[in-house]
Amino acid sequence: METLSKPILVSGSSVGPLEVHYTADAAQTGWNEKCFDYIKRFERTVCEALGVRYAVATPSCTTALQLSLLTIGVKAGDEVILPDSTWVATANAVSYTGATPVFVDVCEDDWTMDPDAVERAITTKTKAIIPVHLYGHPCKMDRINAIAKARGLYVIEDAAQSMGSLYHGRYAGSLGDMACFSFHGSKIVVMGEGGVFTTNDEKLYDRAKFLADVAKHPTKRFFNDEIGYKFRLSNLQAAFGTAQMERLEEIVAKKRQVFQWYQEELDGIEGLTLNPELPGIRNNYWMVTPVLDERWGHDAEWLLAELGKCAISGRPFFYRITDFPMYQKFRREPTPVAQQLHERGLNLPCGAELTREEIRYVCAHLRSILTGEQCPHPITGWLARREHFFKEKHAFSDIEFIAPDFHTMDCEISLKETGELTPELLDSVHEKLGFRRLFIRTRDTDNVRLNRLGFVEHQRIPMVQEAGSAEPLELFRQPYADIHTYEIIFVRVF
């Protein structure tokens, strides 16, 4: 929310002083003989939080999925069953091994893998099943595990989106033979990028640990028994992730609060359904996801475009994987539920630190777009100032407004070629739009005109002329000997 001229973003993490403290400690001390300390601590924290015995930290969830498949020897000629409604990384991990992905539809009631479709998809070539806990809702794991056990198949949970979700009192990631999580910056628990492989099976853990650490010989230094993989997380990332995992329940509670506010603000809009939460489930509500029914006559793409006009960011519901050109040939049976969810579902802004005020803003516009109704709660604070700006800025056609900050009411302005700055125009900008400080950048050495308009010099930024660039660039890493000119920032305070 710092760059307030941008839309309310669709995702956002919760980061506090604990993350800063652990990461700073790793940066200062986590080297040489301590270079794995936070990685080991992170893996222990994951095990304690989820109630699993073993964890292997990885660079991403995609590598964790690939590692899980390699651990059980999946190869060309094998088949792996997965839902058609998921992020493409699930399918890519299967493809990396040379195996064939087999896609099945999802259930209408929870948007996750349909166990009946799984049973139909099993062949003599099937090696594993990858249920995906979509948008934080755990799959029907009792059915899926029973099917797998009866047929001698492995179950690998794609738990990328479900950190902190519960299935009948047990955490997602502790329900199958193996599981894989994501710590991408958009997820519940974040570290920028990163993943983790979990299991309760010691043999699977030992094999995964061996392969993830370039298949090192246990006693001969720098000797490798077979082709391994460098699937290792950095100590700095692990430090950040440790703090996040220690705050897991706090972060999940924030996400669930955000979802509850959406439920309350959108109550009464018929034909708009939010994320499911079946009995016995605790959904972490990774993404707040409304689905439109057919009565509206519009699809999710239309609604996303309309929300975008209101400076509200959103995302489409995941595409079906078999709609992608590289996976179309793997479609064996129709997947109509996955198709309809993509066409009629979307993700709304749902960062863990969103305020009730911001959610009211989103819901007021959503309600107005769909029904024409006005939200019963007035828009207040910086959002009201931004709303006013969007309505009134067109009166100032000669001025370009650059990155307005609606908390401090500061704004950089640039005069368009056809216009002229006058004291009256500046006073009008202040009075009608409410900006308290206006900034102007210039490379002009004659600044008498700006002084007369009430601007004073605020800051000088050294600029350099880089080869191939038509305009001088702001100095970052170039030596000061390369300075071409200064860009001067002038400020006027009202």
N, C-alpha and C positions, 0 to 999 in steps of 0.2 A: 504494500500500500504506500510505499515511499514515493514512487513516481505517479503522482495522483492524476496526471493527465491521461494515463492509460486506463483501460476498463478495470472494473472489479474482476480480479483474476479467478479462474476456475478452481485453482488449487492453491494451497499455501501451508507451510509447515509451522510447527510450534517449536521455537528455539529459545532457550533460556540461558542463564549464567552457568548452569552445570555443563552444558555442551562447550561453552567457551573455556571453562576451567580445565576440563579434561583434554581438549584439543591443544590448548596452550601448554599443558604439562607434557603431552606427547611430543609437541614441537621442541620443547626444551630438553627433555630427558629420554625420549623414546628412540634412541639410536644405539648402534653397536650391540652390546649384550642385552639391551632392553628393547630391541627393535620389534620383538614379537609380544611384548607384555600386554599391550592393549588389545591385540588380536585375540590372545588367550582369554583375557578378561571379558571381551565381547562375546566370545563363544560360550563361556560359562554363564554369562548373564542371559543369553538367549535360551540356553537349556533350562535355567531356573525359572525364567518367565513363562515358558511354554510347557514345562513339564515333560521335556524330552531328555534322553541320555546323552546324545552326541550332536555336535554342530561343527560345520566347516565353513568358515567365512570365505566368500568368493567376491570377485569384482562386480558381479551383477547377478540378477535372478536368471538371466538367460544362460550364463555360464553354470549356474547351479543346476538348472534343468539339464543342460548338456552333460554335466558331471554325473547326475543321477542316472541318466540313460547309459553312459559309458560304464558306470559302476556295475550294472547288471548285464553288460555285454551286448546291448542293442546294436545292431549292425545292418548292412544292406541285406534285404530279403525279409527282415522283420517288419511287423506292423505295430503301430502305437495308436491307440484310440484317444481322441481329444474332442472337446466341443468345438462347433463351428463358430461360436460366439466367444471370442477371447482376443487378447492382444497377439499380434503376429509372432512375438518371440516364442510362444508356446510351440507353434508349428515349426519355426525356424530351428529350434533346438533338436527336434526330431530329424529334420532334414540334414543337419550337420553330421549326424551319425550314418547317413545313407539309408536309414529306414523309411518306410512309407507311412505318412500321417493318414489316419482314417477319421473323418469328421462326422460327428453326430449332432443332432439337434439338442436344444435345451428345453427345460420345462417352463411352462407359462407361469407357474406359481412362485418360482424362486430364481428364474433366469439361469439356472445352472444345468450341467450335463444330465440328460435324460437317461436314467438307468435302463429303461426298456430299449432305447435305441442302442445303448452299449451292448446289451445282450445280442441284439440282431447283428451287430458289427463284428463280433468275435469270429475269427477264423483260426485255422491251425498255425497261421503265421503270427498271430497276435502275441506280443511279448509283454506289453504294459498298457495301463490305462492312466491318463493324466486328467483327473477332474480339476476344474478351475473354479475357485471360490470367487465368482464374478462380483465385482463391486463390493466385496467384503462379506457376501452371504455364503456360508459354507454349503457345499453340495450335500446330496443325500448319501452320506458316507456309509451308513449301515448297509444299504442296498448295494452300493458299488463295491465295498469290501467283500460282501458275501459272494457277489458274482465273481470277483477276482479270485477269491479263495477256492471256489468250486472249480475254476478252470486253471488254477496254478499260475496266475498272472500277478505281476507287481503293480502296486498302486503308488503313483508319484503325485502328491498334491502340488498343484501350482497355486501356492498361497501368496503370490506376489502382492495381491490387493487386500489380504485378509488378516494382517497382523493385529492381534487383539480380539478377533472374532471368536465366538464360542459355539460349539456344537454339543448340546446336551452336557454342558459343564466342562468340556474338554476344549483346549485351544486348537484352532486351525493350525495345521503344521505338526500335530501329534497324532493324526488320525489314520494315515496310510503307512506304507513301508518306508517312504521317504517324502520329504517336502522341501519346497524352495520358496524363499521370500525375496522381495525387492525392497531396497532402501533408496530408490530413485527419489529425487527431490519433490516429486508430486505425491509420494505415498504417505501413509500414516506416520511411520517412523522413517526418518531420512538420514542420509549422509552424503547427499549429492548423487552418487552412484554407489552401488554395492549390493551384495546379496548374501544369502546363507543357505546352506544345505543342512537339513536336520533328519535324524533317524533315531530309532530305538534299537536298531540291529547292529551289534558290534562288528560283525563281518562286513556289512555294507559300509559302515563308518571307516573301518580300516582300509578298505579298497578305495573309497572316495578320497580319503586323506592322502593316500599314496599317489593316486592319479593327479590330484590337484596340486601336488608339490613336485612336479616334473618327474614322478616315478623314481625318486631317489632310493638307492640301495640303503637298507637300514643300518649297515655298519661300514661299508666302504665309501669313504668320502669322495664326492664327485664321480661316483659310478652309478649308472642308470640301468635298470633291468629291462625296461621297455619304453615305448614312446609315452611320455607323460604330458601334462598340461600345466602351464603357469597360471593357475586359477587362484591367485592369492590377493587378498585385500591388503591395503596399506595400513600401517599402524595409526596414522593420523585419522583416517576414515573410521577405523575401529574405535578410536577414542571418542569421536563424536557420536558414533552409533551406540556405544555403551551408555552414554548419558541419555540418549533417546530411549533405549530399552528400559532403563531404570525409571523413566517417566511414562512408560507405556500406558498404564491405567489412567493416568491424568490426561494424556493426549486422546485416548479413546473416549473418555468422558466428554471432552471438548467437542469431538466430532459428533457424538450422539446428541449433545446439546444443540449444535448447529442444525442437525436434522429435525429435532423437535420444534425448533423455531420455524423451520420451513413448513412443517405439518400444520402448525397453528396459523401461520400467515396465509397459507394456501387453502385452508379449510373452506369447504363449500363450493369449490370449483369442480363441477361434475365433469367426468370424462378425462380427469387428470389423475394418474396413479403414481405414487411415489414408491421408492424401493420396498420390496417385501421384507418381512421378518417372520418366518414361520415359527410355530411353537417349538420351544426348546433351543432356539437360536438367539445369540446376541450378535447382531450385525454391527460391524464397526462403522458402517456408512461412509466408506472411503469416498464415494462420489454420491452426491444428492442427485437422483436421476428420475425426473418425471417422464412418464410415457403418456402420450396423447392417444385417445381412442379415435375412431373414425368419424365421430360426430363433428369434429372441428373442421374437417375438409381441408386441413393443412397438414404438412408433415414436419418433422423435427428440423429439417434444413431451413424451412421458411421461418420457424420460430427462432432459431439461432440467429438468422439474419436480422430479424426484428429486434431481438435483444441487443445485438451488436450496435444498432443505431442508438441505443440508450447507454452505450459505454458499459455493457455487461458482457463479459467473456463467458463462453460456454464451449462444450465439446459434443460431438455426435456420439451416440451409443456406438460401441465397437462394430465395425464392419464384420460381415461374415468372412472368415478366412478364405472360403472357397469363391468369394467374389474377386480375389486377387488373381491376376493372370497366372502367376507361378503355381497356384494351388487349385485352379479350376478343374484340372483333370482328375483330382482326387475326390471329387464329390460323387458319392455312391448312391445317396438317397436324398430327397428334398429335406431342407431344414427351414421350414416356414416360420417357426417361432423366432429363430435367430434373425431371419430377414425382417420380420415385422418390428422387432425390438430396435434394430438399427434404423429403420425408416421412421419410427414414431417416438424414439427415446433420445434424450439428450442429458448432458451433465451441466448442472448449475454451479456457480461459485460456491465453494464449500470449504475454504481454508479453515484450519483449526482455530485461528485467531480472529475470524470474522465476528463482528459485533451484531447485536440485534438490529441496530440502526441500519447497517449495511444490508442485512437480509430483508428488512422491510422495504428497502429501496428496490432490490431485485424483484421481490414479490409484487410490489406495487406496479411495476412496469409489466411483469408477466401477466398479472390479472387484467391490467388495462388492455394489453395486446389481445388477449383471448376473449374477454367479455365486455370490454368498454367500461367496466366498473373502476371506481377509484378506491385506493387503499384507505381504510378508515383511520390509519395513523399518518399524520403529516411527515413528510421527509424533513429531517432536521440536520444540523451540524454541517460538516464539510460537504456532505452529499447534496444538501439543499443549496449550498453556494455553487457547487458544480452544476446542478440542474439549472440554476438561474443563469449561469454563464453560458451554457449551451443554448438557452433561449434568446439571450440578449446579444451575444457576440456578433451576430450578423449585422448589427447596426454599425459596426466598425469595420467596414469592408476594406479600408486602407491599411489596416494593421493586421499583422500575423502574430498570433499568441503562441508562444513556445513554452511547453512544459509548465503550465500553470500549477501552482501548489495551493490547493484549496484549504489546507490547514493554516498555513502562515499567510495566505493571500499575497504571495509573491508571484511575479510573472515576468519572464523575458518577452520583450516585444521586438518586432522588426517591421520597419515601414516598407510597404509595397511600393513599387516604382512609381505608381500613379499618384501617390498620396503625399501629404506634407504634415509634419508634426507641428501642432500649435499648442499653446497653453490651454486653450479652450478644449481641444480634443483630449489632452491628457487628463484634465479635470473631469471630463465626461466619462472617461474610462474608469477613473476612480469612483465617481459617484454612482454610475449605473452598474458597474461590475464588482465594485467593492475591493479592488486590489489596493493593498497598503504600500507595496513597493513595486516599482517598475524598473526593469533592467534593459539596457541597450548595449550591444557589443559593436565595436567599431575599430577599424584600423586607421581611421582618418586622424591626422595629427592636429588638424584645426578643429578644436572642440568648443569653440566659443559659442556656437549655436546651441549645443547641448547644455552648456552652462546657463545660457539665458533661459532655457526651458526648465531650469530647476534641477538638472542632473549634476551629480558630482562624481568624480572618478572614484571607483570602488576597488578595482583590482586589475593588475596587468597579467596577461597570459602570454608567455613566449610562444611564438609560432615559427615553424621551420618550413622551408620549401623542399619537399621530397621529390626526387626524380620521378617523372611520370605523372605527377599530381598537378592539376591545373591551379589549385588554390593552396595557399599555405596551410599546414596542419598544426594542430595543437601539440606543443612539445610534451613528449612523455619520456622516452628513453634516449633521445638524441642528445649529443653533447652541446653545451651552451654555445660553443664556437659556431654551431650551425644555425643560430637564431637569425631568422630572416626579417622579422618585424615583431611588434607587440600587438596583441589584440587587447583592447582596453574595454573593461566593463564599467558602464556608468549606471548609477542608481538614482532614482528620485523617490523620496519618502513623502508620503502624504500625511 
